[in-house]
Amino acid sequence: MQIKSRKDFASGLMFMMVGTAFAIGATNYTVGTAARMGPAYFPLMLGIMLALLGTGVAAGSLVSGRPDGAPIGRIAWKPLLFIVGANLAFGVLLGGVQSVGVPAMGLIVAIFAVTVISSMAGSQFRLRGALLLALVLAIGSYLTFVLGLNLQFQVWPNFITG
């Protein structure tokens, strides 16, 4: 047995590990049934499907691909750090971190931050384009989640709303 595509094999292993971790983590909650789903049902099924997909990708790497195994390239650190940082900034700005005194800034500020930071991950960053996209996403999110679904969470920072 020889690995013919190292990239596919590594990505298949990653899918299997993440899917298995989600499936195991979901068992800490009530799974329920297909008719009455519990809070763990969706993450458990998603984790199982991801692990099965990873198994298929890893198995496929053993039968097809380049005969030399095509080495795995360098990790693209810049996009990785900007995307992870954007998600962290979104969480911190949306809910705040009370233990260190960071106040919640609300949905609109969080959407602008995540859009601008994540757009810096690309090779061609244009602030005007990122701000326009953030504006569209903020309006769409407000209309969908606050007005349409009546979800209750902070939309604006406290210093604006009082």
N, C-alpha and C positions, 0 to 999 in steps of 0.2 A: 504494500500500500504506500503510495507516494502522493504528497500534496502537490497538485499541479497549479494551484492558484493560492498563493500565500495570503493575498488580500481578502479573497472570499473566505478562506479558512479562518482568518483572524476576525473578520466581521461576523461570521457565523458563531464563533465562540463568544463574542461580545453580546450578540443577541440572545444566545442561550443563557449567559450569566445574568443579564438584566431581567429577562423574562422569568427565570427561576427565582431571582430575588424578589420580584414583585409578587409572584404566585405564593411564595413562602410568607412574605409580609402580609398578604391579604388574609391568610388563615388566622390572623390574630383578631379578626372581626367576624361578625355573623355573615355567613355566605348566603344562606337562604336557598330558594329554589328558583327555577326559571319563571315560575308564576308569581312568586313573592320574593323578589331579589333583595338581598341584604346589602349593606355597605361594602362588602368584600366581593360581591359577585362579579362586577365589571373588572376590577383590577386582577382578580384571579383568572378570569377567562382571557383577558388581554395578555397577562403574563404567560399563560399556557400557550396561547397562539404565537407569541413572540418567541418563546423557547422552541416551539415546533418549526417556525420559520427559520430560526438560526440553525437548527439541526439540518434542515433541507439545504441551506446555503453552504454549511460546512461539508455536508456529504457531496454536494455538487462540485466543490472545490477539489475533490479527490478524483473526479472523472473527467472534468473539462477545465480548460485554461491553458496557459502557456506552458510548454514542456519544461522550461527552466525554472518555473515557480515564481517568476516576477517578484522581486523583493518589495517589501512594504516601504513606501516612501517616508519622508520626514513628516512629523506631525505639524500641522498648520497651527502654530500657537496663537498667532494674532486673532484669527477668527474665533478660535476656541475660547480665548479669554474674553473677548468682547461679547460673545453670545451668552456665556455663563454669567459674566458681570452684568449684562443687561437684565437677565432674569432675577439676579439677586437684587439689583437696584429696584426693579419693579415690586418685588415683595416687600422690601424695606420701605419704599415710598408709599405703597398702598396701605400697609398696616402699621408702619412705624416699628421702632424697637424701644419699648418703654423702659427696659432694664438699663439702657445706656442713654436714655433721654432723647432719642430721635422721635419726633412727633410724626404722626401719619399725615401725609401730604395729599392723599385722595387719589381717585381714579384718573382724573385728567392729567395731573402732573406725572403720575406713574406711567401713563401711556406715552406721554411725550418723551420721558426719559428712556423707556425701553426701546422706543422706535429710533431715537437719535443714536443711542449707544450701540444697538445691534446693527444699524446701518453703517457704522464705522468699521465693521468687520470686513466689508467688501473692499475691493481694490479701488473703486471709484466712489468716494464719499462726497456728496453734495448736500450741504446743510439745508439749503432751500427745499430741495426735494424731500429730505427727511422730515422737515417741519410740515410740509404740505401733507405727506403721508400720515404723520402723527395727528394732524388736525382732522383728517378724514376718519382715521381710526377712533379718535376720541369722540367725535360726534356720533359715529356709528355705534360705539360701545355704550354711550350714554342713552341713545335712543333704544337700543336693544335691551340692555340690562336694567337700567333705572326706570325708564318709562314703559317699555314693553313688558318686561318680566317682573317689575316692581321689586327688584332685589334691593335690600337695604344695606348700603355701605357708603362710606364717606366719599363724596364726589370731589370736593374742593378742600384745600387746607383750612384749618381752623381760623387762621388770621384773615381769611377772605370772608368766610361765612359767619364768623363771630362766635 
